[in-house]
Amino acid sequence: MLYHLLYPFHTEFGVLNVTRYITFRTAAASMSALAISLVLGPWMIRKVREFQIGQVIRQEGPTSHKAKAGTPTMGGLLILAASLGPTLLWADLTNAYVWIAVLTTASYGAVGFLDDYLKIVRRSHHGLLPRYKMGWQVAIGLAVGVVLLLLAQSGDYNTRLIFPFFKRLIPDLGWMYVPFTVFVLVASSNTVNLTDGLDGLAISTFAIAAATFTALAYVTGHREFAEYLLLVRFPQSAELTVFCGALVGASLGFLWFNSYPAEIFMGDVGSLALGGALGTVAILIKQELLLGIVGGVFVIEGLSVIIQVTSFKLTGQRVFRMAPLHHHFELIGWSEPKVITRFVILGIVFALFSLTTLKLR
C-alpha cells in the first residue's frame, strides 16, 4: 500500500525512488513488523489475560510443564498482524505471488485459530477433531495447487521440481504437482506445530528458516544470481523477499515475549500459519525439496513422532522417552533452555548447509 502511494511521487521527490528497491522495502517491512510486535505485545498479553485465554497443558506431558498452565496463548494472532500488515504496506500488491503467500498463511492461521478456540472453550488440549483439522489443511493445499497449475498454464509458473545437488534433474510433475503441493504444505504446517512445545523453540528456529528464505527469494528473483546459480527464475518471486522479511521481523518481536520463561504462547493459530508460510514460499520460489534442509529441525521433530507412533503400534515399544524429540531430551535431563539453545544451533547449521547446496549444484 505504501509502495503504491509513495513510488508515483519519486519524480517530484527523488528520495522516494528508494521505494522501488526490494532490498529497501524488505528492510522496511522487517522493521515495521518488529515494531508492531514490540508495541502490541504487552497490550495483547494483557487482553488475553483479561479474557482468561490460557494454555491447557497435556496431562501426559513432562511434569515440569504443569507450571505453564494458564499462560496466555493464541499469540499467533500477534505474529499474523505483525507479518501480514507490513507485507501489505510494503509489497507490490499487483503481484500474484504475494497474495498467494498472504492468503495461504491467513488460511492456515484460521484453522489454527479454530483449533485453539475449541481447546479454550472445552478447557482441554483437544481442539478440532484430527480429521477436520487435516481436512481443512488438505483443502487449502489443494486450492493453492490448482492456482499454481493455472499460473503454469499461463506461463507465470512451472511444475518442474528442482533437486538439491543435481543441476540437470528437473522433472516436470504436471498435474501431479497439485498433490505434491498439498503434501508440502500439510507437512510444513504440522511439523512447525509439533516443534512448538518449548518456550521460544518454534519461533526461534522459524526465524532462522525465514531469514534463509528471504535470501533464497531474493536470488531467485534476481536475473544474474538466478542464472549463475542455475535456479528457475520467476521475476514475480522477488517480491516474496518482502514477505519473508516481514516474517523475520514479526518472529523476532514475538520471541521477545515468548523466550524462556514465556509470557505468551503462539498456539496453533501461530504454528500452523508459520508452517504454511514457509511451505508456500518454498513452493513459489521452486525450492520445495530444499525446505527439508532449511527446516531440518522441523523435519526431525516430525519424524520423531512418526517413528514413535509406528514403533509403539507395531511392537508396543517406544523409541524415545517422549515425542516430539525435544521432550525426549528434557526427560533425559537436559534443561529447557539447553534444549532450546542446542536446537537453535542445529537450525543455524541446517540453514547454512542449505545455502551451500545452491553453489554445489
N, C-alpha and C positions, 0 to 999 in steps of 0.2 A: 504494500500500500504506500509506504513512504517512498519506495523506489519509484513508483509511478507518479507520485506527487512532486518529488524533488528533481528527478532527472530531466524533465522537459524544460526546466529553467537553467540548465547548465550553460546555455549560450549567453544568458544575461549575467549569471554568477558562475564564473569559472570553477570555483571551489566545488560546486555540485557535480562536476564531471567525475569526481571520485566515486560517485554512487553507481556508476556503470561497471565498476570493477567488482568481480565476485569476491576477491580477497577482502576488500573493504567491507562489503555487505555481510560476509561471513563473520568477520570480527565484530561488526556492529550487532549482528543477531546473537552472537555468543555473549557479549557483554550485556545486552538487553535482557537475555534470558537469566543470566546470573543475577542481575539487579532485581528483576521481578521475583525470583526465588527468595532472595535475601529480605526483600521488603515485605512480601506477602506471607513468608514462612511463619513468623511469630503470630500474625493475625489468624492464619489458618489453624495453627496448633491450638490457639485459644478457643476458636469457634468449635473445633472438633471436640474439645473437652467439654464445652458447654452443652453440646448435643449428646454427650456421653457415647461417642463413637470410638470404642476402644477395641484393641486387638483381642481376639479369642485364641487362646493357646491350646494346641493339641495335647490331649492328656497323655498320649504315648510319647511325646517329645522329651528331650533332655530336661531333667528336673531343674537345672539352672535357669531355664526359660520361664518357669512359673511366675517369677517376679515381673515378667514383661507383660502379664495380663493387664488389660486396661490401657496400655499405651496407645495414644491417638493413632489411628490408621487412616487409610484412604488418602495418604499424602500424594498418591499418584496424580490426583487432580491438580496439585500444585505443579508437578512436573509437566503435565499436559498444557496447562495455561502458560507456563514459562517457556515452553519449547514451541508450541504451535503459534502462539501470539507473535513472537518475534519473527518466525518464519513468514507469516502473513504480512508483517510490516516491511521486511527487507528483501524478500524473494520476488522474482518476476512472476506475477500471478497469471500470466498468459501461458506459462509453462505447464504442460500436462503432467510431467513427472512430479512436480511439486504437489499438485493436487492429489495424485495417486498416493504419495507418501503421507500427506496430511490426513486424508480421509481414511486410509488404512489404519494409521496409528490411532485415530479417534475411534474407529470402529472396534478395534481390539480393546481399547480403553473402555468402551461402552459395555462390552461383555464382562470385563473385569469389574466394572462398577456394579453391575447387577449381581455378580457373584459375591462381592464384598457386602452389598446391601442386605442380601439374604442371610449372610453369616451374622451380621449385626442384629437383624431382626430376630433371628432364631437363637441368638446367643450360643452359637455352635460354630465349629470350624468347617461345617458342611454348608456350602452355598448352593450354587446351581448343580443340578444333577449332572454327573460326568457326561452323559450322552448329549444333554442340551448344550453344555459348555463346549464340548468338542464339535458338536454340530454347527454352532454359530461360527466357530473358528474356521471350520472347513468351508462354510458358506462364504465367508469373507474372502478366503483364499481363492475360491472358485471365481468370484466376481473379479478379483484382481487378475487372475489368469486369463479370463475371457477378454478383459480390457486390453491386456498386453498382446493377445493374439490379434485383436482388431488393429492395434497400433502396428504390429508386424506386417499386416496385410497392406497398410498404407505406407510402409517404408520407414516408419518412425521408431521401429524396434526390430529385433530379430530374435528368433527362438533357438539360436545356437548356444552351446554350452562350452565354456572355457575351462580347461583342466589346468590346475597349477602344475608347473614344471614342464608341460608339454605344449609347445607353440603350434603344432600342426593338428592336435587332437581337438577339433571343434565341431562335434556332431550337431546336426540340426534336429531338434526334437519334434518340430512341427506341432500338431495338436496335443501331443503328449506333454508339451510344456505346461499345459493347464494343471494336470495332476501334480507335476513336479513343483509348480508354484505353490500349490496347496501344501505339499509336504514341507517345503522350506519355511513357509510362514507359520504353520502349526508347530513344527519342531522348534523354530526360533522363539516363538512366544512362550511355549511351555517350558523350555529349558531355562530361560531367564526367570520364569515364575518359580521353578524348582530351586534356583540359586538364591532366591530371596528368603533366606532363613536366618541370617545373622545380621547384626547392625552394620549397615553400610557396605555389606558384601556385594549385593547385586548392583547397587548404583555405582560403586567404585569400579567394578570390572566392566560395567556397561559404559562408563565414561571413557575408559581406555579403548574399548571397541569402537565407540562412536568417533573418537578422535582419529582412529585409524581409518575409518570410512570417510572421514572428512578429507583426508589426504587422497584416498582412493577415488573419491568422487571428483576431486579437482583434476587429477591427472587423466581420468577417463574422459573428461570433457575438454581437455586441452589438446589441441591438434598435434603439436610437436611431441609432447610427452606420451600421448597415446600411441603415436606411430613408432616412437623409439622403443616403447615397452611392449609393442605388438598387442595392444588392447583393442577390443571392439569399441569404437568411439561413437558416442551419440552426443552431439553438441548440447542437447537439452539436459543431459545428465549433470552437466557442470553446475546447474542451479541447485542441485541437491547438496552441494557443499554448504550452502546457506542453511539448509535444513539440518544437516549434521552438526554444523557449528552451534546452532540453537540447542540441539540435544546435549552437546557437551556443556554449554553454559548452564542449562537447566539442571543437569546432573550434578555439577559442582555445587550449585546453590542448594540443591536438596541434600547433598552429602553433608553440608554444614550442620543440618539438623538431624540427619539420620546416622551420623557417625557414632561410634560406641561411647557412652550408652545413648541409644537413640531416643530422641524426643518425639519422633513420629515415624511410622512405618508407611511404605508406599502402597501396600495392599495389592490385590490383583489388578486393580484399575491402573496401577503403575507398571507392574511387571509384565502383564500381557501386552500393554501398549508399547513398552520399550522393546520387547522381543519382536513385536510386529513391525516396529520401525526399522530395526536392524535388518530383519529379513527382507523388507520391502526395498531398502536402499541397496542391499546386496544383489537383489534381482534386477533392479533398474540399471545398475552400473555393470551388469554382467560379471559379477564376482560371487555367484551363488555358492560355488564349492569352496572358495576362499573363506567364506563365512565360517565354515567349520574350523578353520585355523585361527582366524581373528577372534572368534568366540570360543576358543578351546576350553576355557573354564566352564562355560555353559554346557558344552558337549560332554565333558567329563561328569558333570553333575547329573545330566540326563541319563547317561549310560549307567551310572551307579544305581539309579533307581530301576532301570530296566534289568540289569544284572541281578539286583537284589530280589525283585519280584519273580523273575524267571527261575532263579535258583530255589527260592522258597516253594514255588508251586511244583517244581519238578522233583526236588529232593527233600523238601522240608527243612533245609539248612539255609542259614543266612551267610552271605559272603562278607558283608560289612556289619558292624555293630548296629548301625542305623543308616538309612539312606534318606535324603541325598548325602553325598560324600562329606560335606562339611560337618554334619552331625557325627559321623564316624570319628573324625579327628577330635571332636570335642570329648567323646566318650573314652578315647584312649589317653586323655589327659592334657591335650592342648587347650590353652585358654582361648576364649573367643577372640580377643584382639590378635593373638598369634595366628589363628586360623585365617582371619581376615587379611592380615598383612601378607602372609605367605601365598594366599590365593591371588592377591593383587599383584605380587611379584610374578606369579605364574602367568597372569593375564598380560602383563607387560612383555614377557618373553614370547608368548604366542603372537602378540601384536607385531613385535619386531621381526619375528620369523616370517610372518605373513607378508610383510613388506619386502623382504629379501626374495621371496618367490617371484616377484614381478621381474626382477633382473635375471634370475636364474632361468626364466623362460627363454 
